[in-house]
Amino acid sequence: MVRYTSFRVETPRPLGPFGASGTGEMPLSAPHIAVCNAIHDACGVRIKAIPATPDKIKAGLEELKK
């Protein structure tokens, strides 16, 4: 079973001190991965780009039927 994970990419911010950003931004990426994995577990559709809209799920279900 394939699971998506997150990884850190350093991108300097021009407005922060020494290119830094807020420390609260990193944990905000994990819920998206969890939701995409839950959608895959529930209906078998792999969402590869957020937001995971109903249209993307419906298109994925139609691909599974083929």
ABEGO torsion letter per residue (X at the ends): XBBBBBBBBBBBBAABBGGBBBAAAAAAAAAAAAAAAAAAAAAGBBBABOBBBAAAAAAAAAAAAX
